[in-house]
Amino acid sequence: MSNDQDDGMDMELPESLLPYDEWVEDAYREVMLRAIEHVSTEGLPGDHHFYLTFLTNYPGVDIPSRLRAQYPHDMTIVIQHQFWDLTVDRERGFVSVGLSFGGIGSTLVIPFGAITAFADPYVRMALRFNVEEFEDEDEIVEAPAEEASTPETPKPAPEEGQVVSLDAFRKRPPEGNR
């Protein structure tokens, strides 16, 4: 077969009348949510840990104002050694977790739609998500206080939280293809 022949693979695909992209996105989000739910009940096994990147200016994100000032657009949190009250609320559509930043314990409430990336570097699992368009920061809606309340019984102060770049975990093309 010569290279000049059309093998049918170079033809432009028609626009799909089925929302495959949305279905795949939903499936990836489900994988992330199941992983977080598993860890919320069973704890982190072995050397697994999660990086969760989210838009801090997304409607419904509830984080301390000092963190919002420091990270006005997006933030990556690490769920590894020191966290508490990790919860997935499917009915309300958010993840919440307690972390310590600068020695100060804080509960973060993150709507599913605000999450842009999830990674478990231990197994080189990384997922990126599209975020629906939303109005600018003037449209931020704070979560009700009871959703972000701190636990009644004090917990030991965790170590300081980290914000890290996911670049180290993104797949890069082989050396010859750069």
Secondary structure in CASP SS format (residue, H / E / C, confidence):
PFRMAT SS
TARGET T0000
AUTHOR 0000-0000-0000
METHOD secondary structure of the structure
MODEL  1
M C 1.00
S C 1.00
N C 1.00
D C 1.00
Q C 1.00
D C 1.00
D C 1.00
G C 1.00
M C 1.00
D C 1.00
M C 1.00
E C 1.00
L C 1.00
P C 1.00
E C 1.00
S C 1.00
L C 1.00
L C 1.00
P C 1.00
Y H 1.00
D H 1.00
E H 1.00
W H 1.00
V H 1.00
E H 1.00
D H 1.00
A H 1.00
Y H 1.00
R H 1.00
E H 1.00
V H 1.00
M H 1.00
L H 1.00
R H 1.00
A H 1.00
I H 1.00
E H 1.00
H H 1.00
V H 1.00
S H 1.00
T H 1.00
E H 1.00
G C 1.00
L C 1.00
P C 1.00
G C 1.00
D C 1.00
H C 1.00
H C 1.00
F E 1.00
Y E 1.00
L E 1.00
T E 1.00
F E 1.00
L E 1.00
T C 1.00
N C 1.00
Y C 1.00
P C 1.00
G C 1.00
V C 1.00
D E 1.00
I C 1.00
P C 1.00
S H 1.00
R H 1.00
L H 1.00
R H 1.00
A H 1.00
Q H 1.00
Y C 1.00
P C 1.00
H C 1.00
D E 1.00
M E 1.00
T E 1.00
I E 1.00
V E 1.00
I E 1.00
Q C 1.00
H C 1.00
Q C 1.00
F C 1.00
W E 1.00
D E 1.00
L E 1.00
T E 1.00
V E 1.00
D E 1.00
R C 1.00
E C 1.00
R C 1.00
G C 1.00
F E 1.00
V E 1.00
S E 1.00
V E 1.00
G E 1.00
L E 1.00
S E 1.00
F E 1.00
G C 1.00
G C 1.00
I E 1.00
G E 1.00
S E 1.00
T E 1.00
L E 1.00
V E 1.00
I E 1.00
P E 1.00
F H 1.00
G H 1.00
A H 1.00
I E 1.00
T E 1.00
A E 1.00
F E 1.00
A E 1.00
D E 1.00
P H 1.00
Y H 1.00
V H 1.00
R C 1.00
M E 1.00
A E 1.00
L E 1.00
R E 1.00
F C 1.00
N C 1.00
V C 1.00
E C 1.00
E C 1.00
F C 1.00
E C 1.00
D C 1.00
E H 1.00
D H 1.00
E H 1.00
I C 1.00
V C 1.00
E C 1.00
A C 1.00
P C 1.00
A H 1.00
E H 1.00
E H 1.00
A H 1.00
S C 1.00
T C 1.00
P C 1.00
E C 1.00
T C 1.00
P C 1.00
K C 1.00
P C 1.00
A C 1.00
P C 1.00
E C 1.00
E C 1.00
G C 1.00
Q C 1.00
V C 1.00
V C 1.00
S C 1.00
L C 1.00
D H 1.00
A H 1.00
F H 1.00
R C 1.00
K C 1.00
R C 1.00
P C 1.00
P C 1.00
E H 1.00
G H 1.00
N H 1.00
R C 1.00
END
